[in-house]
Amino acid sequence: MPVAMAPLPAPEPYELLETVETLQARKIRFERNRIKLPMGLDATFGIIRHPGASLAVPFTDDGQVVLLRQYRFAVQARLLEFPAGTLEDGEDPLESMQRELGEEAGYSAARWDSLGPMLPCPGYSDEVIHCFLARELTPLENPPAGDDDEDLEVVLMSPEALDTALASGNEWLDGKSVTAWFRAKQVLGL
């Protein structure tokens, strides 16, 4: 039986005193801000402003999980992860994920369930990733082209094989994927 998501706690805003500097890089922006925290501390902090992202745990009718082995330049390694993508300006998270599932994994899904939002790096980024469970998958005959910088391979695994891979220590662990898999297993009753 699916586990219902509890309402998230209300935010506790800080007071922005001054934006010291900014640097725009593709879809993200780095800011150094002088802020006053709710506890009263006045200090300068760096924050990465991110437009948000979506992620899907695609689950085939025969019980396989669709993953990607993707090269990530920041860590110079290939990670086992779920299809995901950054939101375009004004884009709905589910619409974004429906597009990304086709571009990255070559599937469409007829059934979508929310797995809730997650915060991948709250110590320095405001990014929110909207997680979904994608089911009733259909392979696309002509998948749309993905991004030019994507170097990825589609991998199908049983849930048991994915658990073994994550527990083995032989894979780099992608935090957003581990979190989404944990939530998907709750919804699927695995």
C-alpha positions in Angstrom: 0.0 0.0 0.0 1.4 3.4 -0.9 2.8 5.6 1.9 1.3 9.1 1.8 3.6 12.1 1.9 3.1 14.3 5.0 2.9 18.0 4.4 6.3 19.7 4.4 7.1 22.2 7.2 6.7 25.9 6.4 9.9 27.7 5.4 11.7 30.0 7.9 12.9 32.9 5.7 16.1 34.7 6.4 16.5 38.5 5.9 18.5 39.4 2.7 20.7 42.3 3.7 22.8 42.6 0.6 23.8 40.7 -2.6 27.6 41.0 -2.7 28.2 39.4 -6.1 26.7 37.0 -8.6 28.0 34.7 -11.3 25.7 33.2 -14.0 26.7 29.8 -15.5 24.2 28.2 -17.9 21.0 27.5 -15.9 22.4 28.2 -12.4 23.6 31.3 -10.6 26.1 31.6 -7.8 25.4 34.4 -5.3 27.3 35.7 -2.3 24.7 37.3 0.0 24.9 39.0 3.4 21.9 37.6 5.3 20.5 37.6 8.8 19.5 34.1 9.8 16.3 33.4 11.8 18.5 32.9 14.9 19.9 36.4 14.5 23.4 35.8 13.0 24.4 38.3 10.3 27.0 36.8 7.9 27.9 36.3 4.3 27.0 33.0 2.6 27.4 31.5 -0.8 24.3 30.0 -2.4 23.7 28.3 -5.8 20.4 29.4 -7.3 18.9 26.5 -9.3 15.7 26.5 -11.4 14.7 23.1 -10.0 14.7 19.7 -11.6 12.6 16.5 -12.1 13.6 12.9 -11.7 11.7 9.7 -12.6 12.0 6.1 -11.3 10.8 4.3 -14.5 9.4 0.8 -13.7 8.6 -1.6 -16.6 5.6 -3.9 -16.7 7.9 -6.9 -16.2 9.4 -5.4 -13.0 12.6 -3.9 -14.3 14.0 -0.5 -13.3 15.3 1.8 -16.1 18.5 3.5 -15.1 21.3 5.5 -16.8 25.0 5.1 -16.4 25.9 8.7 -17.0 29.3 10.5 -17.1 29.3 13.5 -14.7 32.2 15.9 -15.4 32.2 17.5 -11.9 33.2 14.1 -10.3 34.9 12.7 -13.4 33.0 9.4 -13.1 30.1 7.5 -14.5 27.2 7.2 -12.1 24.2 4.8 -12.0 21.2 7.2 -11.8 17.6 7.7 -12.8 16.6 9.9 -15.7 16.4 13.5 -14.6 16.7 17.0 -15.9 16.7 20.7 -15.1 13.5 22.6 -15.5 13.2 25.0 -18.3 12.0 28.5 -17.4 8.3 28.2 -16.3 8.2 24.5 -17.1 5.9 22.2 -15.0 8.0 19.5 -13.2 5.9 16.6 -14.6 6.0 17.9 -18.2 9.8 18.3 -17.8 10.1 14.7 -16.7 7.9 13.4 -19.4 10.2 15.1 -21.9 13.4 14.0 -20.2 12.3 10.3 -20.0 12.0 10.3 -23.7 15.2 12.1 -24.4 17.4 10.2 -21.9 15.9 6.8 -21.6 13.8 6.4 -24.8 10.5 5.7 -23.1 7.1 7.3 -22.5 5.0 6.5 -19.5 1.2 6.3 -19.2 1.1 6.4 -15.4 2.8 8.9 -13.2 2.8 9.1 -9.4 4.5 11.8 -7.4 7.2 10.7 -5.0 7.4 14.2 -3.6 10.1 16.8 -3.6 13.7 16.5 -2.3 16.5 18.8 -1.5 19.8 17.4 -2.8 22.3 19.9 -1.5 20.6 22.3 1.1 23.8 23.4 2.6 24.7 25.5 -0.5 21.9 25.3 -3.1 18.1 26.1 -3.2 17.6 23.3 -5.8 14.3 21.3 -5.4 14.1 18.0 -7.3 10.5 16.8 -8.0 10.5 13.0 -8.0 8.1 10.7 -9.8 7.4 7.1 -10.4 6.8 6.3 -14.1 4.9 3.2 -15.0 3.2 1.6 -18.0 6.3 2.3 -20.1 6.4 2.2 -23.9 9.8 2.3 -25.7 9.9 5.1 -28.2 10.5 4.1 -31.9 12.3 7.5 -32.5 13.5 9.0 -29.2 14.0 12.7 -29.3 17.6 13.9 -29.2 19.0 14.7 -25.8 21.5 17.4 -24.8 24.8 17.5 -26.6 26.8 17.1 -23.4 25.0 13.9 -22.2 27.1 10.8 -22.3 24.9 8.0 -21.0 23.9 4.4 -21.4 20.4 3.0 -20.6 20.6 0.1 -18.1 17.7 -2.2 -17.1 18.0 -3.9 -13.7 15.7 -5.9 -11.4 14.9 -4.2 -8.0 17.1 -6.8 -6.3 20.0 -6.1 -8.6 19.7 -2.4 -8.1 19.7 -2.9 -4.3 22.8 -5.1 -4.6 24.6 -2.5 -6.8 23.8 0.3 -4.4 24.9 -1.7 -1.3 28.1 -3.1 -3.0 30.3 -0.1 -2.7 31.3 -0.7 -6.3 29.1 2.1 -7.6 29.3 5.9 -7.0 26.1 6.7 -5.2 23.9 9.4 -6.7 22.0 10.9 -3.8 18.9 12.0 -5.7 18.6 8.5 -7.2 19.0 6.7 -3.9 16.4 9.0 -2.3 14.0 8.5 -5.1 14.5 4.7 -5.1 13.8 4.5 -1.4 10.6 6.4 -1.9 9.6 4.4 -5.0 10.1 1.2 -3.0 7.7 2.5 -0.4 5.0 3.3 -3.0 5.5 0.0 -4.8 5.5 -2.0 -1.6 9.0 -3.5 -2.2 
